[in-house]
């Protein structure tokens, strides 16, 4: 049954991603033109809800944003239940709920990844009508076939690897290209396959540097005097992965507050220690193979610029489907991509979960058939 919606709110949270403006436009144009609602944008994520920083998204505001990268609303990583206000960390959930009621917002649309899903679930449990759309270049949001931002980042990372081939070949070097992805390897795996990388290292498969070096030496024996290594920023050696897994299990088992604080501190220290891992990997490969190694860190260039056609279409589809769900009164869900269709998925099935690359995934099997070294 259709609900009596008059005004909806929308925000972008977490890291920026190509396609955010296309999603805002998709929700907004369907809301304004098809359903006749008002739509209000909140600046800089959940903080804008607290600080009363909002903008009326009329037709003029939505015009021309389809092709623009980033987000016209701005974004932040603020959490509603743990927001720094005046130098103190406070739970602002009640303030957000009261503000939405005061402004006459019937539903809040949150564009974001896994962290945003968790924050939205908390708001739902506080009595707020909320819907999320899956955004991230990592493509690791659970329960959806795809996230907008991924296709554009994949094109950018692939283009970078393409360009590295000529310089690697010219100087007979190992080129190590670091691709984004802390906990999931979709972006590195996809770009590595599409760009013809000789070695692909992802967080899901801990690597043995000696096996990588051996694969590179075998290439040299066959007459290939260069190698391209695509490595996710979160990829780890087997030894480091064992240590990290132990720390995470310690955190899971922690029962007291002090135990949780200590376990989180240990995980944080390991994260800090992991920084610079790509540089250390390149140095080790140079030592073992006696080939010059150079590192290219793609970094934030993967999240910037004009969204590709695939991301514009996906973001627009999810945005208009979101408006349909609001009209039907289906709240507390994420709008998931299912093939060429969409599907509402309850937030409690999304929050706290991650879509990792399965060990038997067809892309991994394809890489193995090509002779690509996966480090294991």
C-alpha positions as CSV (number, residue, x, y, z in Angstrom):
1,X,0.0,0.0,0.0
2,X,1.3,3.4,-0.9
3,X,2.3,5.7,1.9
4,X,1.5,9.4,2.3
5,X,5.0,10.8,1.7
6,X,5.5,14.5,1.4
7,X,9.2,15.1,2.0
8,X,12.3,12.8,2.0
9,X,15.9,13.4,3.1
10,X,19.1,12.2,1.5
11,X,22.8,12.2,2.5
12,X,26.1,10.6,1.4
13,X,28.4,9.0,4.0
14,X,31.8,7.4,4.2
15,X,34.3,7.7,1.4
16,X,33.4,9.4,-1.8
17,X,32.8,7.3,-4.9
18,X,32.0,7.8,-8.6
19,X,28.2,7.7,-9.1
20,X,27.0,9.4,-5.9
21,X,25.6,12.3,-7.8
22,X,24.0,10.0,-10.3
23,X,22.3,8.3,-7.4
24,X,21.2,11.6,-5.8
25,X,19.7,12.6,-9.2
26,X,18.0,9.2,-9.6
27,X,16.3,9.4,-6.2
28,X,15.6,13.1,-6.6
29,X,14.1,13.2,-10.1
30,X,11.8,10.2,-9.3
31,X,10.8,11.9,-6.0
32,X,10.1,15.3,-7.6
33,X,8.7,14.4,-11.1
34,X,7.1,11.0,-10.6
35,X,5.8,11.1,-7.0
36,X,5.5,14.8,-6.3
37,X,7.6,14.8,-3.1
38,X,10.0,17.4,-1.8
39,X,13.6,16.2,-1.3
40,X,16.1,17.7,1.2
41,X,19.9,17.0,1.0
42,X,22.0,17.0,4.2
43,X,25.6,18.2,3.9
44,X,28.6,16.1,5.0
45,X,26.9,12.9,6.0
46,X,25.2,12.4,9.3
47,X,26.8,15.5,10.7
48,X,24.6,17.7,8.6
49,X,21.6,16.1,10.2
50,X,22.8,17.2,13.6
51,X,24.1,20.6,12.7
52,X,21.0,21.5,10.6
53,X,23.0,22.0,7.4
54,X,20.6,21.2,4.6
55,X,19.7,22.2,1.0
56,X,16.5,21.9,-0.9
57,X,17.2,19.6,-3.9
58,X,14.9,21.1,-6.5
59,X,15.1,20.5,-10.3
60,X,17.7,23.2,-10.7
61,X,20.0,21.6,-8.0
62,X,19.7,18.2,-9.7
63,X,20.4,19.5,-13.2
64,X,23.7,18.6,-14.7
65,X,25.1,16.5,-11.9
66,X,24.8,13.1,-13.6
67,X,28.3,13.2,-15.0
68,X,30.0,15.0,-12.0
69,X,32.3,13.0,-9.8
70,X,32.3,13.1,-6.0
71,X,29.1,14.3,-4.2
72,X,27.5,17.7,-4.3
73,X,26.4,17.1,-0.7
74,X,29.8,16.4,0.7
75,X,30.5,13.4,2.9
76,X,32.1,12.4,6.2
77,X,32.7,9.3,8.3
78,X,30.8,10.6,11.4
79,X,28.7,8.0,13.2
80,X,25.4,9.1,14.7
81,X,26.0,7.2,18.0
82,X,29.6,8.3,18.4
83,X,29.9,11.9,17.0
84,X,32.5,14.4,18.3
85,X,30.7,17.5,19.4
86,X,32.5,20.3,21.2
87,X,35.5,18.0,21.8
88,X,33.4,15.2,23.4
89,X,32.1,12.0,21.8
90,X,28.3,11.9,22.1
91,X,25.3,9.8,21.0
92,X,23.4,12.1,18.6
93,X,20.8,9.6,17.5
94,X,18.0,11.3,19.5
95,X,18.9,14.7,18.1
96,X,18.8,13.2,14.6
97,X,15.4,11.6,15.2
98,X,14.0,14.9,16.7
99,X,15.4,17.0,13.8
100,X,13.9,14.7,11.1
101,X,10.5,15.0,12.8
102,X,10.8,18.7,13.2
103,X,11.7,19.1,9.5
104,X,8.9,16.8,8.3
105,X,11.2,14.2,6.8
106,X,9.2,11.0,6.2
107,X,12.2,8.9,5.1
108,X,16.0,9.2,5.2
109,X,18.0,7.9,2.2
110,X,21.6,7.1,3.0
111,X,24.2,6.5,0.2
112,X,27.1,4.5,1.5
113,X,29.0,1.3,2.1
114,X,29.1,-1.2,4.9
115,X,29.7,1.3,7.6
116,X,26.7,3.4,6.4
117,X,24.5,0.3,6.5
118,X,25.4,-0.2,10.2
119,X,24.7,3.4,11.1
120,X,21.4,3.3,9.1
121,X,20.4,0.1,11.0
122,X,20.9,1.9,14.3
123,X,18.7,4.7,13.1
124,X,16.0,2.3,12.0
125,X,16.1,0.7,15.5
126,X,15.6,4.2,16.9
127,X,12.3,4.5,15.0
128,X,13.5,6.3,11.9
129,X,12.4,5.3,8.4
130,X,15.6,4.7,6.5
131,X,16.8,3.2,3.2
132,X,20.3,2.8,1.9
133,X,22.0,2.5,-1.5
134,X,25.2,0.5,-1.9
135,X,28.2,2.6,-2.8
136,X,31.9,1.7,-2.7
137,X,34.7,1.2,-5.2
138,X,35.7,-1.9,-3.3
139,X,32.5,-3.7,-4.4
140,X,32.4,-5.4,-1.0
141,X,28.9,-4.5,0.3
142,X,27.1,-7.7,1.3
143,X,23.9,-8.9,-0.4
144,X,24.2,-7.0,-3.7
145,X,25.6,-8.0,-7.0
146,X,27.3,-4.7,-7.5
147,X,28.0,-1.3,-5.9
148,X,28.2,1.9,-7.8
149,X,31.7,3.3,-8.0
150,X,33.3,0.0,-8.6
151,X,33.0,0.0,-12.4
152,X,34.6,3.4,-12.7
153,X,37.4,2.5,-10.3
154,X,38.0,-0.7,-12.2
155,X,38.4,1.2,-15.5
156,X,40.8,3.6,-13.9
157,X,43.0,0.9,-12.2
158,X,43.0,-1.1,-15.5
159,X,44.1,1.9,-17.5
160,X,46.9,2.4,-15.0
161,X,48.1,-1.2,-15.3
162,X,47.9,-0.9,-19.1
163,X,50.2,2.1,-19.0
164,X,52.7,0.4,-16.7
165,X,53.3,-2.4,-19.2
166,X,55.3,-0.3,-21.6
167,X,57.7,1.2,-19.0
168,X,58.1,-2.2,-17.3
169,X,59.0,-3.8,-20.7
170,X,61.3,-0.9,-21.7
171,X,63.4,-1.1,-18.5
172,X,63.1,-4.8,-17.8
173,X,61.6,-4.1,-14.4
174,X,59.1,-5.4,-11.9
175,X,56.4,-2.9,-11.5
176,X,54.3,-3.2,-8.4
177,X,51.0,-1.4,-8.7
178,X,49.1,-0.9,-5.4
179,X,45.3,-0.9,-5.9
180,X,42.8,0.1,-3.2
181,X,41.0,-2.6,-1.2
182,X,41.7,-3.1,2.6
183,X,39.6,-6.2,3.2
184,X,38.4,-7.3,-0.3
185,X,40.2,-7.9,-3.5
186,X,37.5,-7.3,-6.1
187,X,39.1,-4.2,-7.5
188,X,42.7,-5.6,-7.7
189,X,41.5,-9.0,-9.1
190,X,39.4,-7.3,-11.8
191,X,42.0,-4.8,-12.8
192,X,44.7,-7.4,-12.7
193,X,42.8,-9.7,-15.0
194,X,41.7,-6.9,-17.4
195,X,45.2,-5.3,-17.4
196,X,47.1,-8.6,-17.9
197,X,49.0,-8.5,-14.6
198,X,51.4,-11.4,-14.1
199,X,50.9,-11.5,-10.3
200,X,47.7,-10.6,-8.5
201,X,47.7,-10.4,-4.7
202,X,44.4,-9.9,-2.8
203,X,43.5,-9.9,1.0
204,X,41.6,-13.1,0.7
205,X,44.7,-15.1,-0.3
206,X,47.7,-14.6,1.9
207,X,50.9,-14.8,-0.2
208,X,54.3,-16.3,0.0
209,X,56.9,-13.9,-1.4
210,X,59.2,-16.7,-2.4
211,X,56.6,-18.2,-4.6
212,X,56.0,-14.8,-6.2
213,X,59.7,-14.4,-6.8
214,X,59.9,-17.9,-8.3
215,X,57.0,-17.1,-10.7
216,X,58.8,-14.0,-11.8
217,X,62.1,-15.9,-12.3
218,X,60.2,-18.5,-14.4
219,X,58.9,-15.7,-16.6
220,X,62.5,-14.5,-17.1
221,X,63.6,-18.0,-18.1
222,X,60.9,-18.0,-20.7
223,X,62.1,-14.7,-22.2
224,X,59.8,-12.3,-20.4
225,X,62.1,-9.8,-18.9
226,X,59.5,-7.8,-16.9
227,X,56.6,-8.4,-14.6
228,X,53.5,-6.5,-13.5
229,X,52.4,-7.2,-9.9
230,X,48.9,-5.9,-9.0
231,X,48.6,-5.9,-5.2
232,X,45.7,-4.8,-3.0
233,X,46.6,-2.4,-0.2
234,X,45.2,-5.0,2.3
235,X,47.1,-8.0,0.9
236,X,49.3,-9.8,3.4
237,X,52.0,-12.4,3.6
238,X,51.1,-15.7,5.2
239,X,52.9,-14.8,8.4
240,X,51.3,-11.4,8.8
241,X,47.9,-12.8,8.0
242,X,48.2,-15.4,10.8
243,X,49.2,-12.7,13.3
244,X,46.3,-10.5,12.1
245,X,43.8,-13.3,12.3
246,X,44.9,-14.1,15.8
247,X,44.3,-10.4,16.8
248,X,40.8,-10.4,15.3
249,X,39.8,-13.6,17.0
250,X,41.0,-12.1,20.3
251,X,38.7,-9.1,19.6
252,X,35.8,-11.4,18.9
253,X,36.4,-13.4,22.1
254,X,36.7,-10.2,24.2
255,X,34.0,-10.0,26.9
256,X,35.0,-7.1,29.1
257,X,35.4,-3.5,28.0
258,X,39.1,-3.5,28.9
259,X,39.6,-6.7,26.9
260,X,37.9,-5.1,23.9
261,X,40.0,-1.9,24.2
262,X,43.2,-3.9,24.4
263,X,42.2,-6.1,21.4
264,X,41.2,-3.1,19.3
265,X,44.6,-1.5,20.2
266,X,46.4,-4.6,19.0
267,X,44.5,-4.7,15.7
268,X,45.2,-0.9,15.3
269,X,48.9,-1.4,15.8
270,X,48.9,-4.2,13.2
271,X,47.1,-1.9,10.7
272,X,49.7,0.8,11.3
273,X,52.5,-1.7,10.9
274,X,51.0,-2.9,7.6
275,X,51.4,0.6,6.1
276,X,54.2,0.6,3.6
277,X,53.8,-3.2,2.9
278,X,53.8,-2.7,-0.8
279,X,57.2,-0.9,-0.7
280,X,58.6,-3.7,1.5
281,X,57.2,-6.3,-0.9
282,X,58.9,-4.6,-3.9
283,X,62.2,-4.5,-2.1
284,X,62.0,-8.2,-1.2
285,X,61.2,-9.1,-4.8
286,X,64.1,-7.1,-6.0
287,X,66.4,-8.9,-3.5
288,X,65.1,-12.3,-4.5
289,X,65.0,-11.9,-8.3
290,X,67.8,-9.4,-8.9
291,X,65.5,-7.4,-11.1
292,X,64.8,-3.7,-10.5
293,X,61.5,-3.1,-8.8
294,X,59.4,0.1,-8.9
295,X,56.2,0.9,-7.1
296,X,53.1,2.8,-8.3
297,X,50.5,3.6,-5.7
298,X,47.2,4.5,-7.5
299,X,45.6,5.9,-4.3
300,X,42.7,8.3,-4.5
301,X,42.8,8.7,-8.3
302,X,40.7,5.6,-8.3
303,X,37.8,7.4,-6.5
304,X,37.9,10.6,-8.5
305,X,36.6,11.9,-11.8
306,X,33.6,11.3,-14.1
307,X,31.6,8.1,-13.4
308,X,31.6,5.6,-16.3
309,X,28.4,4.7,-18.1
310,X,27.9,1.5,-16.1
311,X,28.0,3.3,-12.8
312,X,25.7,6.1,-14.0
313,X,23.1,3.5,-15.1
314,X,23.5,1.4,-11.9
315,X,23.2,4.4,-9.6
316,X,20.2,5.7,-11.5
317,X,18.5,2.4,-11.4
318,X,19.0,2.0,-7.7
319,X,17.9,5.6,-7.1
320,X,14.6,5.3,-8.9
321,X,14.0,1.9,-7.3
322,X,14.6,3.5,-3.9
323,X,11.8,6.0,-4.6
324,X,9.5,3.1,-5.5
325,X,10.2,1.4,-2.2
326,X,9.6,4.6,-0.2
327,X,6.2,4.9,-2.0
328,X,5.4,1.3,-1.0
329,X,6.4,2.0,2.6
330,X,9.3,-0.5,2.6
331,X,11.8,0.9,5.0
332,X,14.8,-0.5,6.9
333,X,16.3,-2.0,3.7
334,X,19.1,-1.6,1.3
335,X,18.3,-1.4,-2.4
336,X,20.4,-4.3,-3.8
337,X,21.3,-4.9,-7.5
338,X,20.1,-8.2,-8.8
339,X,21.1,-8.7,-12.4
340,X,19.2,-6.1,-14.3
341,X,16.6,-5.8,-11.5
342,X,16.7,-4.6,-7.9
343,X,15.7,-6.1,-4.6
344,X,15.1,-4.7,-1.1
345,X,17.3,-6.5,1.5
346,X,16.8,-6.0,5.2
347,X,19.6,-3.9,6.8
348,X,20.3,-6.5,9.5
349,X,21.4,-8.8,6.7
350,X,23.8,-6.3,5.3
351,X,25.2,-4.5,8.4
352,X,28.4,-6.0,9.8
353,X,29.0,-8.2,6.8
354,X,31.4,-8.1,3.9
355,X,31.3,-9.6,0.4
356,X,34.8,-11.1,-0.1
357,X,36.2,-12.9,-3.1
358,X,35.4,-16.6,-2.6
359,X,38.3,-19.0,-2.9
360,X,36.6,-20.8,-5.8
361,X,35.4,-17.7,-7.7
362,X,35.5,-18.0,-11.4
363,X,37.8,-14.9,-11.8
364,X,40.4,-16.7,-9.6
365,X,40.1,-19.9,-11.7
366,X,40.5,-17.8,-14.9
367,X,43.6,-16.2,-13.5
368,X,45.1,-19.6,-12.7
369,X,44.3,-20.9,-16.2
370,X,46.2,-17.9,-17.6
371,X,49.2,-18.8,-15.5
372,X,48.8,-15.7,-13.3
373,X,50.5,-16.1,-9.9
374,X,48.2,-15.5,-7.0
375,X,50.9,-15.8,-4.4
376,X,49.7,-19.0,-2.8
